[in-house]
Amino acid sequence: MSWASTPAVAARMQTQARRDTQPEMRLRRILYARRLRYRLHFPVPGTVRRQIDIAFPGCRLAVFVDGCFWHGCPEHRAPSHTHSSYWTEKIAANRARDKDTDTRLTAAGWTVLRIWEHEDALTAADRIETIVRETRRTPGTMGL
């Protein structure tokens, strides 16, 4: 049995953007306008296929912009009525992978910020800018 309820649903899900999503692009535009320079889709140290959405390698800040559905937002994710056991397991696996990624990055000395897609991009940018600017001022850090 397929994970999708219909071929149309399967086609739609397979074409979902995995990078450069609208919430990510909104945030990136604000960060760029504030003259904060970053790297995109930066590899997570010690992994082969995982990437940081927006990385500030100089101050070791990793920013992930998580979709509410795919990452199990406690506010907005509604349980699926079709193939619910598949989706419950899928979202749980995504969350476990996110936690493992956070653990790996933290162990490597990175600060991890996870931004939900529904969060205000200006507020998220403020949080990021504060961390970046504070890190630049801290003696003994690499800066940007």
QUIMOMO-V537420 format. One record per residue. N is the residue number from 1. RES is the residue in one small letter. SS is DSSP state (@ for helix, = for strand, . for the rest). Layout:
BEGIN
((N | RES | SS) (N | RES | SS))
END
This chain:
BEGIN
((1 | m | .) (2 | s | .) (3 | w | .) (4 | a | .) (5 | s | .) (6 | t | .) (7 | p | @) (8 | a | @) (9 | v | @) (10 | a | @) (11 | a | @) (12 | r | @) (13 | m | @) (14 | q | @) (15 | t | .) (16 | q | .) (17 | a | .) (18 | r | .) (19 | r | .) (20 | d | .) (21 | t | .) (22 | q | @) (23 | p | @) (24 | e | @) (25 | m | @) (26 | r | @) (27 | l | @) (28 | r | @) (29 | r | @) (30 | i | @) (31 | l | @) (32 | y | @) (33 | a | @) (34 | r | .) (35 | r | .) (36 | l | .) (37 | r | .) (38 | y | .) (39 | r | =) (40 | l | =) (41 | h | =) (42 | f | =) (43 | p | =) (44 | v | .) (45 | p | .) (46 | g | .) (47 | t | .) (48 | v | .) (49 | r | .) (50 | r | .) (51 | q | =) (52 | i | =) (53 | d | =) (54 | i | =) (55 | a | =) (56 | f | =) (57 | p | .) (58 | g | .) (59 | c | .) (60 | r | .) (61 | l | =) (62 | a | =) (63 | v | =) (64 | f | =) (65 | v | =) (66 | d | =) (67 | g | .) (68 | c | @) (69 | f | @) (70 | w | @) (71 | h | @) (72 | g | .) (73 | c | .) (74 | p | .) (75 | e | .) (76 | h | .) (77 | r | .) (78 | a | .) (79 | p | .) (80 | s | .) (81 | h | .) (82 | t | .) (83 | h | .) (84 | s | @) (85 | s | @) (86 | y | @) (87 | w | @) (88 | t | @) (89 | e | @) (90 | k | @) (91 | i | @) (92 | a | @) (93 | a | @) (94 | n | @) (95 | r | @) (96 | a | @) (97 | r | @) (98 | d | @) (99 | k | @) (100 | d | @) (101 | t | @) (102 | d | @) (103 | t | @) (104 | r | @) (105 | l | @) (106 | t | @) (107 | a | @) (108 | a | .) (109 | g | .) (110 | w | .) (111 | t | =) (112 | v | =) (113 | l | =) (114 | r | =) (115 | i | =) (116 | w | =) (117 | e | .) (118 | h | .) (119 | e | .) (120 | d | .) (121 | a | @) (122 | l | @) (123 | t | @) (124 | a | @) (125 | a | @) (126 | d | @) (127 | r | @) (128 | i | @) (129 | e | @) (130 | t | @) (131 | i | @) (132 | v | @) (133 | r | @) (134 | e | @) (135 | t | @) (136 | r | @) (137 | r | @) (138 | t | .) (139 | p | .) (140 | g | .) (141 | t | .) (142 | m | .) (143 | g | .) (144 | l | .))
END
